[in-house]
């Protein structure tokens, strides 16, 4: 029994998981549920609403890829990440002006507008209207991708912060699963019914709008940015389920004093602020690495990937559902271990799995035409790829982004990271169709260098931040940055000395 004693130290501290904290996390995560639902339908089903119209105009203007997917359809896919870029830019200002909870309320209004547009698109039946509807859905998604992790990260105690920030990813997966179940072939939805399915998240948005007033505003936002200690204490008491919150209030005071140089940190100022250079680089590397690990290609074109593994077309939907359920189970494992095992180990494990299976998946897809049993290897490789990604690269970058920045610079830091993520998603949606035509089964080799580079960067530069206060994390990063600057100065000095010695040697040789 002694060898298993360490298991008692694994898992989130249940005393910190109060009812109000879990309620606020669940209510705010309903936006992630809408995000997952819309994303799946947009990339797998809704894209085909106008794609099969046999009009002369479409036949003249559409350019088909090797798999029969048109440029018009690719642009529909790209309209979602394009809206995500706009939403990310809006989210930074909304978080600081309207507050964390207020931004969630505003975003639900956008969700309801998007649902109305989606629901009426079958009546309008115009390609451009469908693109605009998807664009509004992307704006909602872009704001959601910043506001939800920021809010839940700031209301959670440090001992369970990783688990709490991972919970919205679970709701995102549940949104995927709900969309998959609603679009089963046996339900026999017609083309006219699909926009009705896309309007359903609006009902979830209305429900969340009704529940959010019962959730406390972020105490850190009230204390540090609004300078309202009384309301911050009240919110903190509700979230912690106790009256003694003086230690956390004092921590916020120290953070407020410690970030004097970061007040009014706009997007442009943050890009020029040298003291946060490593934080910005790390966030961009992790979020872009998460997006360009190949996961988007798997989600966008999972049907084709599984078809290439030899699975029959009528069984594809069940394979996708099984893979999604397995992904949800791996997310629950992450929730259980992220605050004890640590963020860094999960990142290394996830990116290592993704990097390895990019190569194995390519080899198995290439060989399955000559080796029949390779189709099973391809299926297993794709599934493990998804599981590895959902355990580390999927939830952990959001946790790291919340933790690397202090209160007033957090929203701008998130905006920079998410802009890089959405830009890479946009490029994937637009370019993937073209490069897939030329690379075929070697498509995953394009993502392998990015996975490997992110893995190496994580190993070299990403610190472990589990169960640390925001201020302690900042002090650690400042210390690492100072050490790195001193190393660079010393390296530059040594190079200068060597260059000077070499020049003297050349001058002496010329004189001789």
Secondary structure, DSSP 8 states (H G I E B T S, - for coil): -GGGGGGGG-S--GGG--HHHHHHHHHHHHHHHHHHHHHHHHHHTGGGTTTT---HHHHHH--B-TTS-BHHHHHHHHHHHHHHHHHHHHHHHHHHHT-HHHHHHHHHHHHHHHHHHHHHHHHH--HHHHHHHHHHHHHHHHHHHHHHHHHHHHHS-GGGHHHHHHHHHHHHHHHHHHHHHHT-GGG---HHHHHHHHHTHHHHHHHHHHHHTTS---HHIIIIIS--HHHHHHHHHHHHTSS--HHHHHHHHHHHHHTGGGTT--HHHHHH-GGGHHHHHHHHHHHHHHHTTTHHHHHHTHHHHHHHTT--GGGHHHHHHHHHHHHHHHHHHHHHHTTTT-HHHHHHHHHHHHHHHHHHHHHHHHHTTTSTTHHHHHHHHHHHHHHHHHHTTTTHHHHHHHHHS-HHHHHHHHHHHHHHHHHHHHHHHHHHHHHHHHHGGGTTHHHHHHHHHHHHHHHHH----TT--HHHHHHHHHHHHHHHHHHHHHHHHHHHHHHHHHHHHHHHHHH-
